[in-house]
Amino acid sequence: MNVRAVGCGALAAAVFIGVGIFGILRAGAPAECPARLPYEPAAFEPVGEATTEPALEGIAGPLDPAGSTSFGLARWEVFVEPGFAPAASGARLPQRIVLDCGDGTFQAYQRGIE
């Protein structure tokens, strides 16, 4: 076996794996909330400023966790008003939700009228 061929093959494999790992890391979603959630039939638009706790205007108590939502590689935990959590994963979300942005903040969203 030729030592030069083995060395070139090992170098090619290392470069291939390195480029693959770099690509996977670059494809990951950033830790922030989106400017808009493009659900159908109407998108969710952000309401107010980001907060340090999940909260909705007019709701005094803690919010209920309602699973998560994702687009591409980005994924966010969802919180809703108590008693409004969807029963099934494909069920429609309520009018107002809060997302965990992944950076220590929470953003409230409201479904737009379309």
Secondary structure, 3 states (H helix, E strand, C coil): CCHHHHHHHHHHHHHHHHHHHHHHHHHCCCCCCCCCECCCCCCEEEEEEEECCCCCCCCCCCCEEEEEEEECCEEEEEEECCCCCCCCCCCCCCCEEEEECCCCCEEEEEECCC
